[in-house]
Amino acid sequence: MMTIDLPRPIANYFKADKGDSEAIVACFSDEAVVKDEGQTHTGLDAIKQWKANASTKYTYTVEPQLLSESAEQTIVTGLVTGNFPGSPVNLQYAFTLDGDKITALEISL
């Protein structure tokens, strides 16, 4: 298993992703936006619902593989393995951070 040094808010996100929707919500700012599977989820309530739905729909694990940083975003490529069509797959997690909180996350192929 390769270990990469993730910024703290992103490391917290991947750690929380193994838990429940409450742990995920704690990683985001109040007005954060998540884009995943063609849907946009704005605000903590919507993000909590997104995570709860994903957790009931699929069982999966994410292993961060690569890290790329720019002034605007931090992109993590993660190997996602689970009970979904096409597993395993590498997904791009594009994070926008403000201090210790995530303000935006876009998950894509």
Residue pairs with C-beta under 8 A, 6 or more apart in sequence:
1 63
2 65
4 64
4 65
4 66
4 67
4 76
5 67
6 14
6 64
6 67
6 76
7 74
7 97
8 100
9 27
9 95
9 97
9 99
9 100
9 101
9 102
10 74
10 76
10 93
10 95
10 97
10 102
12 26
12 27
13 24
13 27
13 95
13 102
13 105
14 62
14 64
14 76
14 78
15 23
16 23
16 24
16 26
16 27
17 24
17 62
18 61
20 51
20 55
21 48
21 49
21 51
21 52
21 55
22 48
24 47
24 48
24 51
25 44
25 47
25 48
25 51
27 101
27 102
28 34
28 44
28 47
28 101
28 102
28 103
28 105
29 98
29 101
29 102
29 103
30 43
30 44
31 42
31 43
31 103
32 42
32 43
32 44
32 47
32 101
32 102
32 103
32 104
32 105
33 40
33 41
33 42
33 103
33 104
33 105
34 40
34 41
34 46
34 47
34 50
34 104
34 105
34 106
34 107
35 41
35 104
35 105
35 106
35 107
35 108
36 50
36 54
36 105
36 106
36 107
37 107
39 50
41 47
41 49
41 50
57 84
58 82
58 83
58 84
59 82
59 83
60 80
60 81
60 82
60 83
60 84
60 87
61 80
61 81
61 82
62 78
62 79
62 80
62 91
63 78
63 79
63 81
64 76
64 77
64 78
65 76
65 77
65 78
65 79
65 90
66 76
66 77
67 74
67 75
67 76
67 77
68 74
68 75
68 76
68 77
69 75
72 96
73 94
73 95
73 96
74 94
74 95
74 96
74 97
75 92
75 93
75 94
75 95
76 92
76 93
76 95
77 90
77 91
77 92
77 93
78 90
78 91
78 93
79 88
79 89
79 90
80 87
80 88
80 89
80 90
80 91
81 87
81 88
82 88
89 109
90 109
91 107
91 108
91 109
92 106
92 107
92 108
92 109
93 105
93 106
93 107
94 104
94 105
94 106
94 107
94 108
95 102
95 104
95 105
96 102
96 103
96 104
96 105
97 103
